Amino acid sequence: MKARGHHFLALILLAAMPGVAQNALVRANPALPEARAQEQNENASGSDLRAQGELQMGTRLTRAGHFEEAIPHLLAARGHVGREYAVSFDLALCYVGTRQFKAALAILEDLRRDNHKNANVENLLAQAYIGDDRRLAAWDSLERASALSPHNEKLYLYVADACMDKHDYPLGLKVVELGLANLPESAALHYERGAFLSSLDEFDQAKADFAEVGRLAPGSEINYLAAANEQLHSGNPEGAARVAREGIGKGYQNPTLLVILGDALIRSGALPGETSYYEADAALAKAVAARPWDAHAQATLGRLYVLANRPVEAIVHLEKARDLDPNNPSIYASLAKAYQRKGDHEQAQAALAVLAALNQAQAQQIGSAPGDRKAGYLSRELTKANSSSAH
């Protein structure tokens, strides 16, 4: 499922942060931080107080997913507080969240050399290596993280999402299968494997994983996600919309489920002025508001506005999607159509040129995967791109 990827990175990385247990302790004892802060204030110098304030602000912004805003605060605190490991890790996390992978790697490799060889560091290293196109180094880091914490489901999910973000489906499949070797009853990992297999044009195999999600977690949010994806990949957008509506109606206001609903309604032929069009618009706008960093949500809303002949609004969302996910071919197909409708033929041709280059690059990548997937994958991607352009 293309919806998983960088738009989940903020939540995923936050969950990996050190100090989560400490945060839980603070929530359970609200008087504790104030007492500690008073003691620290009495003993700290002015510069120390400023550094502590920068650290607190940086930490707060990081946990809220505001990575870019957090970076200057963490840089100001680094080297001036006692919790150097936590500051460095959070800074690396923010660099990964803002796609500054080389900066993140410099910090994380230093942490590993300083004997901070824990599963969190190795896992974040794996994500950064994937972002930096260093697949072998990423795999080595994941194996180290897995050896340290083999039954930590999140380790595999974080790295799998990084692979989905880079459209490296063969590596993502390998990551998930390592996780399933240790956690064969993980519904989330079966869901991820189904997503990667679908992306590799192996949908017959993917259906088995989606069905396994239903067996392991019936009635759950992830079950609705799996069932809706299965319907969408089976060429049944009406069924996907029905499943998504049912899940949303049961209180699962998951932005990904909202995007699936919008996507399914577009594929079902929703037209401006129809109830289904307004339903898609409302679902996608809600998803974008909840996750503005979600490239797939931005791109799908852009597609809807192309369909409605609203090219200026479409371009706003499609350009955001391109910034977030610059290697996604379907974004450029829709972007070219939006620019054509706006009358900007130069920009339309530029988008089509990038689309052609990306399709060629993905052909080479998929051709290196086990089995004869190249032709089927490219056929499906080109069909999807042409479908996006047609709206």
Secondary structure, 3 states (H helix, E strand, C coil): CCCCCHHHHHHHHHHCCCCHHHHHHHHHCCHHHHHHHHHHHHHCCHHHHHHHHHHHHHHHHHHCCCHHHHHHHHHHHCCCCCCHHHHHHHHHHHHHHCCCHHHHHHHHHHHHHCCCCCHHHHHHHHHHHHHCCCHHHHHHHHHHHHHHCCCCHHHHHHHHHHHHHCCCHHHHHHHHHHHHHHCCCCHHHHHHHHHHHHHCCCHHHHHHHHHHHHHHCCCCHHHHHHHHHHHHHCCCHHHHHHHHHHHHHCCCCCHHHHHHHHHHHHHCCCCCCCHHHHHHHHHHHHHHHHCCCCHHHHHHHHHHHHHCCCHHHHHHHHHHHHHHCCCCHHHHHHHHHHHHHHCCHHHHHHHHHHHHHHHHHHHHHHHCCCCCCHHHHHHHHHHHHHHHHHC
